[in-house]
């Protein structure tokens, strides 16, 4: 929950500040002709711009598109006197603008984020592959140690204590299918290139 608030907070503060403070500059009889500029230009560009910036950094998150309509609800009750058909249409328009901004940011500015995600995935796959190889080497070494101890015992004819790793191989058993996972990775990498 904290990470969600941390992601949304800067953008939400900007949106709320613009939706609640900018109408103060458009109030009055002499400035009444500029009100459409406020509703159709400024209030429309703010959710598109903020959503595009958010999406470029964090990816598509449709909850974000609700911030502008929620901010407009406050504006609607403070400056427009409550619900009306005009204000409900604007509310839906700002929701659609937020969704459009999310897609715009993901398509236009999200390429860098997609590259970083692919690089992180490759690094994770390499780490997994190295860990698998290390585990295979250790299991082979444990088996060799076990066979060496058994052959030495047979030569001496006595009974010796086997190493702890060789005693109970079920403790080290890993049921993850690494071969299937790696073949899926190879298919994905083959599709990308």
Residue pairs with C-beta under 8 A, 6 or more apart in sequence:
7 54
7 58
7 61
8 54
8 63
8 64
8 67
11 50
11 51
11 53
11 54
11 64
11 67
12 67
12 71
14 46
14 50
15 46
15 47
15 50
15 67
15 68
15 71
16 67
16 71
16 74
18 42
18 43
18 46
19 43
19 46
19 68
19 71
19 72
19 74
19 75
20 71
20 74
20 75
20 78
22 38
22 42
23 38
23 75
23 78
23 79
25 31
26 34
26 35
26 37
26 38
27 79
39 90
43 68
43 72
43 90
43 94
44 93
44 94
44 97
46 68
47 65
47 67
47 68
47 94
47 97
47 98
47 101
48 97
48 98
48 100
48 101
48 104
49 101
50 67
50 68
50 98
50 101
51 64
51 65
51 97
51 98
51 99
51 100
51 101
51 102
51 104
51 105
52 101
52 102
52 104
52 105
52 108
52 109
53 105
53 109
54 61
54 64
54 101
54 102
54 105
55 61
55 64
55 101
55 102
55 103
55 104
55 105
55 106
55 109
55 110
56 105
56 106
56 108
56 109
56 110
56 112
56 113
57 113
59 106
59 110
59 113
60 102
60 103
60 106
61 102
62 99
62 102
64 98
64 102
65 95
65 98
65 99
65 101
65 102
66 95
66 98
67 98
68 94
68 95
68 97
68 98
69 91
69 92
69 94
69 95
69 98
72 87
72 90
72 91
72 94
73 91
76 82
76 83
76 87
76 90
76 91
80 86
80 87
118 192
125 185
128 178
128 181
129 182
132 178
132 182
135 174
139 172
142 163
142 165
142 166
142 169
142 172
143 166
145 163
145 165
145 166
146 162
146 163
146 166
149 160
149 162
149 163
149 166
150 162
152 160
153 159
153 160
165 172
